[in-house]
């Protein structure tokens, strides 16, 4: 587990908090001031119990969509270890995979009051399945990737896209960056997955791939990189390494 995680933090000091179950909350807080009470308690319990709790937490926090629940079952069947680490770049829950070098990292979640405050502050309607994911992680990524934005980064990217003033190709039409909310960035490139305010499949809000360098969006009618829901995109993102 430690080797899989350490490869992504070569210049950082890493503290494997979940490998120190004996620490009190005060002792853990002295090492990592950002650690929360909930994550401290996760570090104190045996791994098999922590694994079950986290898997169930994903199920209980997100919408009851059968295809997504089946995917989460499949994902956790491939997870070898769920841990908690701290580095100079943040506090993370780690999901290392069986017989694979890749792993996923998630930042501490938001509470419901913080999610409600985010919805009020951002001038863009957040799809409900996306908003609920903040209960699980406030920032989530594959090792080496930029990944899903935290709430703070989401607000900054929303303002940036509003002021870009670009019109991007979308099939035979164009769409303004003001109509987009970038919730994911790919490997620090100008490539984003964005909610598109004008696309409402099944009364929800779809998301499209945005390539700012090429000035283009994925066409929902022809491009498989456009997704009707956030959970469908998340499945695509996580499933690629399984």
Buried (B, 14 or more C-beta within 10 A) or exposed (E): BBEBBBEBBEEBEBBBBBEBEEBEBEEBBEEBEEBBEEBBEBBBBEBEEBBBEBBEBBEEBBEEBEEBBEBBEEBBEBBBBBBBBBBEEBBBBBBBBEEEEBBBBBBBBBEEEBBEEBBEEBEBEBBBBBBBBBBBBBBBBBBEBBBBBBBEBBBEBBEEBBEBEBBBBBBEEEBBBBBBBBBBBBEEEEBBBBBBBEBEEEEBBBBBBBBBEEEBBBBBEEBEBBBBBBBBBBBBBBEEBB
